[in-house]
Amino acid sequence: MSKRAVLEVIALDAEDAVAAQAGGADRLELVTDMAADGLTPSVETFAAIRGAVEIPLRVMLRLADGFAAGDVQELVARARALRAAGADEFVLGFLDEHGGPDMAAVERLVGELGGCRWTFHRAVDRAADRDALRKQLADLPGLDTYLTAGSADGVDAGLDVLVAEAARSTAGEPGYEQQILVGGGLRLEHVAGLRSAGVSAFHIGGASRPAGWAGPVSSEAVRVWREALDN
């Protein structure tokens, strides 16, 4: 395919960010505390990473493990502080007790972002009805991406869903205009089939860290992914 696929890499600090950019990442997702599956980093961490690399940064807005919003006022305060520091792309997503999108929390937070682009993260894979969720969120300003494995159990289990949603996205179906960013148990062997299905964005975390989450991002590991996507 002639269109360059997007490669997004999780970064915890400036060292990760520099290595990911050197390896060919197009964008970074900034988080802290991977033991809780990725929470909002500090303003200081954001500023250090922003000063170290030139590629776009999407900053996680999430206070605790799981997909409940928790303290919305605290989320708003974090978003305001990050916006004041220069953050202009974000990642968020919250579910209510019934497995639907927590529209009150999402709309409150999106209202703080002033039209910034944002990703609805893997909460979509825990939704009671992912199609209904997409249609409820479809008109929110700035939403341009869904980070998804197609299943809460990862890409292996979600491949059929990803292929089907990619077809709906290509067709421009209402609620499916946003880019599908595949991540969550993603392996190199998945790339060719997903690219053939029309998927054009990929998200890696542990795959960029040969030593695991205790070690840094490897530019060589990222480069392997860059070459796989380009080929």
C-alpha positions in Angstrom: 0.0 0.0 0.0 1.2 3.5 -0.7 -0.3 5.1 2.4 2.1 5.1 5.3 0.6 3.4 8.3 0.7 5.2 11.6 2.9 3.7 14.3 2.0 4.8 17.9 4.3 3.8 20.7 3.7 4.1 24.5 6.3 6.3 26.2 6.8 6.7 29.9 9.5 9.3 29.9 11.8 11.3 27.6 14.3 8.4 27.1 11.4 6.2 25.7 10.2 9.1 23.5 13.6 9.7 21.9 14.1 6.0 21.2 10.7 5.6 19.7 11.1 8.6 17.5 14.5 7.4 16.3 13.0 4.0 15.5 10.3 5.6 13.3 7.3 6.1 15.5 4.8 8.6 14.1 3.2 9.4 17.5 3.5 8.6 21.2 0.9 7.8 23.8 2.1 9.3 27.1 1.2 7.4 30.3 2.5 6.5 33.7 2.0 3.4 35.9 1.6 0.5 33.5 0.8 -1.7 36.5 -2.6 0.1 36.3 -2.6 -0.2 32.5 -1.6 3.4 31.9 -2.6 6.6 33.9 -2.2 10.3 33.4 1.4 11.4 33.5 2.6 14.5 35.3 2.8 17.9 33.6 6.6 17.7 34.3 6.8 14.4 32.4 4.8 15.8 29.5 7.0 18.9 29.3 10.2 16.8 29.3 8.9 14.6 26.5 7.6 17.5 24.5 11.0 19.1 24.8 12.8 16.0 23.7 10.9 15.0 20.5 9.0 16.6 17.6 6.4 13.9 16.8 2.8 14.3 18.1 2.0 13.3 21.6 -1.3 11.9 22.9 -1.7 12.2 26.7 -3.7 9.7 28.7 -6.5 11.1 30.9 -7.2 8.4 33.4 -6.9 8.3 37.1 -7.2 4.6 38.1 -7.2 1.1 36.6 -10.5 0.1 35.0 -12.9 2.2 32.9 -14.9 4.1 35.5 -14.2 7.9 35.3 -13.8 8.4 39.0 -13.3 12.0 40.1 -14.3 14.0 37.0 -13.3 17.3 38.6 -9.8 15.9 39.1 -9.7 14.7 35.5 -10.7 18.2 34.4 -8.0 19.8 36.5 -5.4 17.5 35.0 -6.6 18.2 31.5 -6.4 22.0 32.2 -2.9 21.7 33.5 -1.7 19.7 30.5 -3.4 22.0 28.1 -1.7 25.0 29.8 1.6 23.1 29.3 1.0 22.7 25.6 -0.7 19.3 25.3 -3.0 19.3 22.3 -3.9 15.6 21.8 -5.4 13.2 24.3 -6.6 9.7 25.1 -9.6 8.9 27.2 -12.7 6.7 27.5 -15.1 5.8 30.3 -17.9 3.3 30.8 -20.9 3.5 33.1 -22.1 0.6 35.3 -24.1 -0.8 32.4 -21.2 -1.0 30.0 -22.3 2.0 27.9 -20.2 5.1 27.4 -20.3 7.4 30.5 -21.5 10.3 28.4 -21.6 12.8 31.3 -17.9 12.2 32.1 -16.7 12.1 28.5 -18.6 15.2 27.4 -17.4 17.1 30.5 -13.8 16.3 29.7 -14.1 16.8 25.9 -15.6 20.2 26.7 -12.3 21.1 28.4 -10.2 20.1 25.5 -11.3 22.9 23.2 -11.5 20.8 20.0 -8.2 18.9 20.5 -8.0 15.6 18.8 -8.4 12.6 20.9 -8.6 8.8 21.0 -11.3 6.7 22.7 -9.2 4.0 24.2 -9.7 0.3 24.8 -12.8 0.9 27.0 -14.6 0.2 23.7 -13.4 -3.5 24.0 -15.3 -3.7 27.3 -18.5 -2.1 26.1 -21.8 -3.9 26.3 -22.5 -2.9 22.7 -19.6 -1.4 20.8 -21.7 -0.4 17.8 -24.1 1.5 20.0 -21.1 3.1 21.8 -19.6 4.3 18.5 -22.9 5.9 17.5 -23.4 7.6 20.8 -19.9 9.2 20.6 -19.9 9.9 16.9 -20.6 13.6 17.0 -18.2 14.5 19.9 -15.7 17.2 18.8 -12.1 16.0 18.3 -12.8 12.3 18.4 -10.7 10.9 15.5 -9.5 7.5 16.7 -10.5 4.3 18.5 -7.7 2.2 20.1 -9.0 -1.3 20.0 -8.0 -5.0 19.9 -11.5 -5.9 18.7 -11.9 -7.9 22.0 -11.2 -7.5 25.7 -9.0 -10.6 25.2 -6.7 -9.1 22.7 -6.1 -9.0 18.9 -6.1 -12.8 18.5 -9.7 -12.9 19.7 -10.7 -9.7 18.0 -9.4 -10.1 14.5 -12.9 -10.8 12.9 -14.3 -7.7 14.7 -11.4 -5.6 13.5 -11.7 -6.6 9.9 -15.5 -6.0 10.0 -15.1 -2.6 11.6 -12.3 -1.7 9.1 -14.7 -2.4 6.3 -17.4 -0.3 7.9 -14.9 2.5 8.3 -13.7 2.3 4.7 -17.4 2.5 3.6 -17.8 5.7 5.7 -20.6 4.2 7.7 -22.0 6.7 10.4 -20.2 6.1 13.7 -17.2 4.5 11.9 -15.5 7.5 10.4 -12.8 7.5 13.0 -9.5 5.8 12.4 -9.0 2.3 13.9 -5.8 2.1 15.9 -5.1 -1.5 16.6 -3.4 -2.4 19.9 -3.6 -4.9 22.7 -1.8 -8.2 22.1 -0.7 -7.0 18.7 2.1 -9.1 17.1 4.0 -8.6 13.9 2.3 -11.6 12.4 -1.0 -9.7 12.5 0.2 -6.8 10.4 -0.2 -8.1 6.9 -3.8 -9.3 7.3 -4.8 -6.1 9.1 -3.2 -3.9 6.4 -5.0 -5.9 3.7 -8.2 -5.3 5.6 -7.6 -1.6 5.4 -6.3 -0.9 8.9 -3.8 1.9 8.8 -2.8 2.6 12.4 -1.0 0.4 15.0 -0.2 0.8 18.7 2.6 -1.0 20.6 3.7 -1.0 24.2 5.5 -4.0 25.4 6.5 -5.0 21.9 8.9 -2.0 21.9 10.6 -3.1 25.1 12.8 -6.2 24.8 13.5 -6.1 28.6 9.8 -5.7 29.4 8.1 -2.8 31.2 11.1 -2.5 33.6 13.3 -1.5 30.7 13.2 1.3 28.2 11.8 1.5 24.6 14.3 0.1 22.1 14.8 2.1 18.9 15.7 -1.1 17.1 12.5 -2.9 18.3 10.5 0.1 17.0 12.4 0.1 13.7 11.4 -3.6 13.2 7.7 -2.5 13.4 8.3 0.5 11.2 9.8 -1.7 8.5 7.0 -4.3 8.8 4.3 -1.6 8.4 6.1 0.0 5.5 6.5 -3.3 3.7 
